[in-house]
Amino acid sequence: MEHQWEQADQLEPWLGRSFVCDSCGREHRVPLRRVVLERGALAALPMYAQERGLRDLLLVCDRRTVEAAGQALLKLCAEAQLPAQLCVLDDDEHGELAASERAIVQLLLHVSPATQALVAVGAGTLHDIVRFAAHRTGRVFLSVPTAPSVDGFASTGAPLILGGFKQTIPACAPDAIFGDLEVLALAPRPMIAAGFGDMLGKYTSLADWQLGQLLLDEPVCELAAEITRQGLELCIRHIDDIASGTEGGVSKLMEGLLLSGISMLLVGHSRPASGAEHHLSHYWEMQFLQAGRQALLHGAKVGVAAVHMAALYREAAALDAPAVQAAVQQRLASPAWLAPDGEAAAIRAGYGAIASQVLAENADALAPASRAAQLRQLAERLSQRWGDVAAVCRRMPAPEQLAAWLQRVGGATAPEQLGIEPELVEGSLRYAKYVRNRYTILRLREWL
């Protein structure tokens, strides 16, 4: 593919393509075939389904999205003589849709042998449920976002709550996405702000990916990183339009969210778009779930968490090499630091009933036979490459700037605005690093 780097700010060049990357040398494949992002995009779905030879669609909604777009889409299918049925998923005890076992089973019971495609008509949570079901049943997956609230519409992973633990299950990307701007602009303002918050988290996720490359030789695809960066910068440039909630504003926000999704499709994982800010969000979500509390919007949590992670980056940027070297040597001199028992105990303390799943996620890092050697190697890298690490830290925007952007779109800027207590914030700064076995600013922080 020619001029890959120059096309990083565009959606169309990547759709349905397979190519060898000029940046990382890997073959990338984007299974997403089509994106229709315009006023009246709902009407394009029946035509696309007929082009693909699909019949017997199951339109999956919740009690809000069936009114926002589900009924209208059902009517459009009928007018096109395309067989379709509605499936309206039930809310949980808090009056919200949850990506849990109950919702998955309800959907699977509605999938008949004749069903050829599952259509997600909703926001992020509903897409995760439908994505998983489509993958497991071998049905085509079509996407109709009703709010520009997350970057996961185009992704292959389905973050689900299974046994109280938030984990991302491999699933499938949609075959096509139909974003009707008239529908998207009518989304509740907090959901628009949440989408912007999800994008703002790319500042910290991209920096975390760079830390993994510098300190652990983690592979990084610069093309995928640049596509994510272009999506983020698009949203920052159009922040006033996004804040106004106009069709033009939500169009730019959706473009940014979809570019982030494309970057994840290229590399086959969420690393370009999900770092410590997402780990905090997931930790808060799991703690709320265990306490029986009502869930918060994903992007709202991510935006607030990004402000906190930006502050940690700025703190690290202020350290010079001698101070880092002294801190590293102090850690290595502690036998408790090199032993895995302390971290296993921390996981049990921080996760309670779901600790076994978290221990399994971190099994490689906690292996007694290799832990000491891994930490010593990491310490050596940290000392040798602190100049490069510090440069990554210095490029992070100030937390005050991130908070100002969030405030501009009407989003929360601090945990207490979301009902997250200081004790939970403090716990997340200690325990959220275990949500995924990935290197982030939270893991760097423990050395400093």
C-alpha positions as CSV (number, residue, x, y, z in Angstrom):
1,M,0.0,0.0,0.0
2,E,1.5,3.3,-1.1
3,H,1.8,6.3,1.1
4,Q,0.7,4.5,4.3
5,W,1.9,7.2,6.6
6,E,0.2,10.0,4.7
7,Q,-3.2,8.2,5.0
8,A,-3.1,7.8,8.7
9,D,-5.8,10.5,9.2
10,Q,-8.2,8.7,6.9
11,L,-10.7,5.8,7.3
12,E,-11.4,4.7,3.7
13,P,-7.9,3.5,2.7
14,W,-7.8,0.8,5.3
15,L,-11.2,-0.7,4.9
16,G,-11.2,-4.4,3.8
17,R,-7.5,-4.3,3.1
18,S,-4.6,-6.6,3.7
19,F,-1.1,-5.2,3.3
20,V,2.5,-5.4,4.6
21,C,3.2,-2.5,6.9
22,D,6.1,-0.2,6.0
23,S,6.6,0.6,9.7
24,C,6.7,-2.8,11.4
25,G,7.0,-5.2,8.5
26,R,4.0,-7.2,9.6
27,E,1.0,-8.1,7.4
28,H,-2.0,-6.2,8.6
29,R,-5.6,-7.1,7.8
30,V,-8.7,-4.9,8.4
31,P,-11.8,-7.0,8.2
32,L,-14.1,-4.0,8.4
33,R,-15.4,-3.5,4.9
34,R,-17.5,-0.4,5.0
35,V,-18.2,2.7,7.1
36,V,-21.2,4.9,6.3
37,L,-21.0,8.0,8.5
38,E,-23.7,10.5,7.4
39,R,-27.2,11.7,7.9
40,G,-29.6,9.0,6.9
41,A,-27.0,6.2,7.2
42,L,-29.6,3.8,8.6
43,A,-31.1,3.5,5.1
44,A,-27.8,2.2,3.8
45,L,-27.9,-0.9,6.0
46,P,-30.7,-2.8,4.2
47,M,-29.0,-2.1,0.9
48,Y,-25.7,-3.3,2.2
49,A,-27.2,-6.5,3.6
50,Q,-28.8,-7.3,0.3
51,E,-25.5,-6.7,-1.6
52,R,-23.9,-9.2,0.8
53,G,-26.7,-11.7,0.3
54,L,-27.8,-11.5,3.9
55,R,-31.3,-12.1,5.0
56,D,-33.0,-12.7,8.4
57,L,-31.3,-10.0,10.5
58,L,-31.6,-9.8,14.2
59,L,-31.6,-6.2,15.4
60,V,-30.3,-6.1,18.9
61,C,-31.2,-3.1,21.0
62,D,-31.8,-2.0,24.6
63,R,-34.8,-0.2,25.9
64,R,-33.3,3.2,24.9
65,T,-31.8,2.4,21.6
66,V,-34.9,0.6,20.3
67,E,-36.6,4.0,20.3
68,A,-33.5,5.9,19.1
69,A,-32.9,3.8,16.0
70,G,-34.2,0.2,16.4
71,Q,-37.8,0.7,15.3
72,A,-36.7,3.0,12.4
73,L,-34.3,0.4,11.2
74,L,-36.9,-2.3,11.4
75,K,-39.2,-0.2,9.3
76,L,-36.5,0.4,6.7
77,C,-35.8,-3.4,6.5
78,A,-39.5,-4.0,6.0
79,E,-39.7,-1.5,3.2
80,A,-36.7,-3.2,1.5
81,Q,-38.4,-6.6,2.0
82,L,-35.5,-7.7,4.1
83,P,-36.6,-10.1,6.9
84,A,-35.6,-8.7,10.3
85,Q,-36.6,-9.1,14.0
86,L,-36.0,-7.0,17.1
87,C,-34.3,-8.3,20.3
88,V,-34.5,-5.9,23.2
89,L,-32.0,-6.8,25.9
90,D,-33.1,-6.4,29.5
91,D,-31.5,-4.0,31.9
92,D,-29.8,-5.1,35.1
93,E,-31.0,-4.4,38.6
94,H,-29.7,-0.8,38.3
95,G,-31.7,-0.1,35.2
96,E,-28.7,-0.3,32.9
97,L,-27.5,-2.8,30.3
98,A,-24.5,-4.8,31.5
99,A,-22.1,-7.0,29.3
100,S,-22.6,-9.9,31.6
101,E,-23.6,-13.6,31.3
102,R,-27.3,-12.8,31.6
103,A,-27.4,-10.5,28.6
104,I,-25.3,-12.9,26.5
105,V,-27.6,-15.8,27.2
106,Q,-30.7,-13.7,26.5
107,L,-29.3,-12.8,23.1
108,L,-28.2,-16.3,22.2
109,L,-31.7,-17.5,22.9
110,H,-33.0,-15.1,20.3
111,V,-30.6,-16.3,17.6
112,S,-32.4,-18.8,15.4
113,P,-30.9,-21.2,12.8
114,A,-32.2,-18.9,10.1
115,T,-30.5,-15.8,11.5
116,Q,-27.7,-14.7,9.2
117,A,-26.5,-11.4,10.8
118,L,-26.6,-9.8,14.2
119,V,-27.0,-6.0,14.1
120,A,-25.8,-4.1,17.2
121,V,-28.1,-1.0,17.6
122,G,-26.6,0.8,20.6
123,A,-23.5,2.1,22.3
124,G,-20.4,0.3,23.6
125,T,-21.8,-2.2,26.0
126,L,-24.4,-3.5,23.6
127,H,-21.8,-3.8,20.9
128,D,-19.6,-5.9,23.1
129,I,-22.5,-8.3,23.8
130,V,-23.4,-8.6,20.1
131,R,-19.8,-8.9,19.0
132,F,-19.2,-11.8,21.3
133,A,-22.4,-13.6,20.2
134,A,-21.8,-13.0,16.5
135,H,-18.3,-14.5,16.8
136,R,-19.4,-17.5,18.8
137,T,-22.4,-18.3,16.5
138,G,-20.6,-17.6,13.3
139,R,-23.0,-14.8,12.2
140,V,-22.1,-11.7,10.3
141,F,-21.8,-8.7,12.7
142,L,-23.1,-5.3,11.6
143,S,-22.8,-2.1,13.7
144,V,-25.2,0.8,14.2
145,P,-23.8,3.1,16.9
146,T,-26.4,5.3,18.6
147,A,-23.9,7.4,20.6
148,P,-20.3,8.4,19.9
149,S,-19.3,7.1,23.3
150,V,-16.4,4.6,22.9
151,D,-13.7,3.6,20.4
152,G,-14.6,-0.1,20.5
153,F,-17.2,-0.1,17.7
154,A,-14.6,-1.3,15.2
155,S,-12.5,-3.5,17.4
156,T,-12.4,-7.3,17.7
157,G,-12.2,-7.6,21.5
158,A,-15.3,-7.8,23.6
159,P,-14.8,-6.5,27.2
160,L,-17.2,-8.6,29.2
161,I,-18.0,-9.0,33.0
162,L,-17.6,-12.7,33.6
163,G,-17.8,-13.9,37.2
164,G,-17.4,-10.3,38.4
165,F,-14.0,-9.8,36.5
166,K,-13.7,-7.5,33.5
167,Q,-11.9,-9.3,30.8
168,T,-11.5,-8.8,27.1
169,I,-12.6,-11.9,25.1
170,P,-11.4,-12.3,21.5
171,A,-14.4,-11.9,19.1
172,C,-14.9,-10.3,15.7
173,A,-14.9,-6.8,14.1
174,P,-18.1,-5.7,12.4
175,D,-18.5,-6.3,8.7
176,A,-19.7,-2.7,8.3
177,I,-20.6,0.3,10.5
178,F,-23.5,2.6,9.8
179,G,-23.3,5.8,11.9
180,D,-26.4,8.0,11.3
181,L,-25.4,11.6,12.3
182,E,-29.0,12.5,13.1
183,V,-29.2,9.7,15.6
184,L,-25.7,10.3,17.0
185,A,-26.3,14.0,17.5
186,L,-29.4,13.2,19.7
187,A,-27.3,11.0,22.0
188,P,-27.3,12.3,25.7
189,R,-24.5,14.9,26.2
190,P,-22.8,12.8,28.9
191,M,-22.3,10.0,26.3
192,I,-20.7,12.5,23.8
193,A,-18.4,13.7,26.6
194,A,-17.6,10.1,27.4
195,G,-16.5,9.5,23.8
196,F,-14.2,12.5,24.0
197,G,-12.8,11.2,27.3
198,D,-12.1,7.8,25.7
199,M,-10.1,9.6,23.0
200,L,-8.3,11.8,25.5
201,G,-7.0,8.6,27.1
202,K,-4.9,7.9,23.9
203,Y,-2.3,10.4,25.2
204,T,-1.5,8.0,28.0
205,S,-2.1,4.8,26.2
206,L,0.4,5.7,23.4
207,A,3.0,6.8,26.0
208,D,2.5,3.5,27.9
209,W,3.1,1.6,24.7
210,Q,6.4,3.5,24.2
211,L,7.4,2.6,27.7
212,G,6.8,-1.0,26.9
213,Q,9.0,-0.7,23.8
214,L,11.9,1.1,25.6
215,L,12.0,-1.1,28.7
216,L,10.7,-4.5,27.6
217,D,11.4,-4.5,23.8
218,E,7.7,-4.7,23.2
219,P,6.9,-4.5,19.5
220,V,5.3,-1.2,18.4
221,C,3.8,-0.4,15.1
222,E,4.4,3.2,14.4
223,L,1.7,3.3,11.7
224,A,-0.9,2.1,14.2
225,A,0.3,4.6,16.8
226,E,0.1,7.4,14.2
227,I,-3.4,6.5,13.2
228,T,-4.5,6.6,16.9
229,R,-2.6,9.9,17.2
230,Q,-4.4,11.4,14.2
231,G,-7.7,10.4,15.6
232,L,-6.9,12.1,18.9
233,E,-5.7,15.3,17.3
234,L,-8.8,15.4,15.1
235,C,-10.9,15.5,18.2
236,I,-8.8,18.1,19.9
237,R,-9.0,20.4,16.8
238,H,-12.7,20.1,16.7
239,I,-13.4,20.3,20.4
240,D,-15.7,23.3,20.1
241,D,-17.9,21.4,17.5
242,I,-17.9,18.3,19.7
243,A,-18.9,20.4,22.7
244,S,-21.8,21.9,20.8
245,G,-23.1,18.4,20.0
246,T,-23.8,19.3,16.3
247,E,-23.9,16.7,13.6
248,G,-20.6,18.1,12.4
249,G,-19.1,17.7,15.9
250,V,-20.3,14.2,16.4
251,S,-19.1,13.3,13.0
252,K,-15.5,14.3,13.8
253,L,-15.7,12.5,17.2
254,M,-16.9,9.3,15.5
255,E,-14.1,9.6,12.9
256,G,-11.6,9.8,15.8
257,L,-13.1,6.9,17.6
258,L,-13.1,4.8,14.4
259,L,-9.5,5.7,13.6
260,S,-8.6,4.4,17.0
261,G,-10.6,1.2,16.3
262,I,-8.7,0.8,13.0
263,S,-5.4,1.0,14.8
264,M,-6.4,-1.8,17.0
265,L,-7.5,-3.9,14.0
266,L,-4.1,-3.4,12.4
267,V,-2.1,-4.8,15.3
268,G,-4.7,-7.3,16.6
269,H,-4.9,-6.0,20.1
270,S,-5.8,-2.9,22.1
271,R,-2.3,-1.6,23.0
272,P,-2.5,1.6,20.9
273,A,-5.7,2.7,22.6
274,S,-5.7,1.2,26.1
275,G,-3.2,1.7,28.9
276,A,-3.1,2.6,32.5
277,E,-6.1,4.9,32.1
278,H,-8.2,2.0,31.0
279,H,-6.8,-0.2,33.8
280,L,-8.0,2.4,36.4
281,S,-11.4,2.5,34.7
282,H,-11.7,-1.3,34.7
283,Y,-10.6,-1.5,38.4
284,W,-13.2,1.1,39.4
285,E,-15.8,-0.8,37.4
286,M,-15.0,-4.1,39.1
287,Q,-15.1,-2.6,42.5
288,F,-18.4,-0.9,41.8
289,L,-19.7,-4.3,40.6
290,Q,-18.6,-6.1,43.7
291,A,-20.2,-3.4,45.9
292,G,-23.5,-3.6,43.9
293,R,-23.2,0.0,42.7
294,Q,-24.5,1.4,39.5
295,A,-22.0,1.4,36.6
296,L,-20.4,4.5,35.3
297,L,-19.9,5.5,31.6
298,H,-16.7,3.9,30.4
299,G,-15.3,7.0,28.6
300,A,-16.1,9.2,31.6
301,K,-13.9,7.1,33.8
302,V,-11.2,6.9,31.2
303,G,-11.1,10.7,30.8
304,V,-10.8,11.2,34.6
305,A,-8.2,8.4,34.8
306,A,-6.1,10.0,32.0
307,V,-5.9,13.2,34.0
308,H,-4.4,11.2,36.9
309,M,-2.0,9.3,34.7
310,A,-0.8,12.5,33.0
311,A,0.1,13.8,36.5
312,L,2.2,10.6,37.1
313,Y,4.0,11.2,33.8
314,R,4.8,14.8,34.8
315,E,6.1,13.6,38.2
316,A,8.4,11.1,36.5
317,A,9.6,13.7,34.0
318,A,10.9,15.8,36.9
319,L,13.3,13.1,38.0
320,D,16.9,13.2,36.9
321,A,19.1,10.1,36.1
322,P,20.9,10.0,39.5
323,A,17.6,10.1,41.4
324,V,16.3,7.3,39.3
325,Q,19.4,5.3,39.7
326,A,19.3,5.6,43.5
327,A,15.6,4.6,43.6
328,V,16.3,1.6,41.4
329,Q,19.2,0.4,43.5
330,Q,17.1,0.8,46.7
331,R,14.4,-1.4,45.2
332,L,16.9,-4.1,44.1
333,A,18.4,-4.2,47.6
334,S,15.1,-5.3,49.0
335,P,14.6,-9.1,49.0
336,A,10.9,-8.6,49.4
337,W,10.9,-6.6,46.2
338,L,12.4,-9.5,44.2
339,A,10.1,-12.1,45.6
340,P,6.6,-12.7,44.0
341,D,4.8,-13.3,47.3
342,G,4.2,-9.7,48.0
343,E,2.6,-9.0,44.7
344,A,0.4,-12.1,44.9
345,A,-0.7,-10.9,48.4
346,A,-1.4,-7.4,46.9
347,I,-3.6,-8.9,44.2
348,R,-5.6,-10.9,46.8
349,A,-6.0,-7.7,48.9
350,G,-7.0,-5.5,46.0
351,Y,-9.3,-7.9,44.2
352,G,-10.9,-10.1,46.8
353,A,-13.3,-12.6,45.4
354,I,-12.0,-12.2,41.8
355,A,-8.3,-12.4,42.8
356,S,-7.8,-15.8,41.1
357,Q,-8.6,-14.4,37.7
358,V,-6.2,-11.5,38.2
359,L,-3.4,-13.9,39.4
360,A,-3.9,-15.9,36.2
361,E,-3.6,-12.7,34.1
362,N,-0.3,-11.9,35.9
363,A,1.1,-15.5,36.1
364,D,4.1,-14.8,33.8
365,A,5.2,-11.7,35.8
366,L,4.8,-13.6,39.2
367,A,6.7,-16.8,38.2
368,P,9.2,-17.4,41.0
369,A,11.8,-18.9,38.7
370,S,12.1,-15.8,36.5
371,R,10.9,-12.9,38.5
372,A,14.2,-11.8,40.0
373,A,16.0,-12.0,36.7
374,Q,13.2,-10.1,34.9
375,L,13.3,-7.3,37.5
376,R,17.1,-7.0,37.4
377,Q,17.0,-6.7,33.6
378,L,14.2,-4.1,33.8
379,A,16.3,-2.2,36.3
380,E,19.3,-2.2,34.0
381,R,17.1,-0.9,31.1
382,L,15.6,1.8,33.3
383,S,19.0,3.1,34.3
384,Q,20.4,2.9,30.8
385,R,17.5,4.4,29.0
386,W,16.2,7.0,31.4
387,G,16.9,9.8,29.0
388,D,14.5,8.3,26.5
389,V,11.9,7.4,29.1
390,A,12.1,10.9,30.5
391,A,11.5,12.3,27.0
392,V,8.3,10.3,26.7
393,C,7.2,11.6,30.1
394,R,7.9,15.2,29.1
395,R,5.8,15.0,26.0
396,M,2.7,14.3,28.0
397,P,0.3,17.3,28.1
398,A,-0.2,18.8,31.6
399,P,-3.0,17.2,33.6
400,E,-4.5,20.7,33.9
401,Q,-4.8,20.8,30.1
402,L,-6.5,17.4,29.9
403,A,-8.9,18.5,32.6
404,A,-9.7,21.8,30.7
405,W,-10.5,19.8,27.5
406,L,-12.8,17.5,29.4
407,Q,-14.5,20.4,31.1
408,R,-15.0,22.1,27.7
409,V,-17.1,19.1,26.4
410,G,-19.0,18.8,29.7
411,G,-17.2,15.8,31.1
412,A,-16.1,15.1,34.6
413,T,-12.5,16.0,35.4
414,A,-12.1,14.4,38.9
415,P,-13.1,11.1,40.4
416,E,-15.3,12.6,43.1
417,Q,-17.5,14.1,40.3
418,L,-18.3,10.5,39.3
419,G,-18.8,9.3,42.9
420,I,-15.4,7.6,43.2
421,E,-14.1,8.0,46.7
422,P,-10.5,9.0,47.5
423,E,-10.0,5.5,49.1
424,L,-10.9,3.8,45.9
425,V,-8.7,6.1,43.9
426,E,-5.7,5.4,46.2
427,G,-6.4,1.6,45.9
428,S,-6.6,1.8,42.1
429,L,-3.2,3.5,42.0
430,R,-1.8,0.5,43.8
431,Y,-3.8,-2.4,42.3
432,A,-5.1,-1.4,38.8
433,K,-1.7,-2.2,37.3
434,Y,-2.7,-5.9,37.7
435,V,-5.8,-5.6,35.5
436,R,-3.7,-6.4,32.4
437,N,-0.1,-7.8,32.3
438,R,1.1,-4.7,30.4
439,Y,3.8,-2.2,31.1
440,T,2.4,1.2,31.9
441,I,3.2,4.3,33.9
442,L,1.7,2.5,37.0
443,R,4.4,-0.1,36.8
444,L,7.1,2.5,36.2
445,R,5.8,4.4,39.2
446,E,6.6,1.5,41.6
447,W,10.3,1.8,40.8
448,L,10.4,5.6,41.5
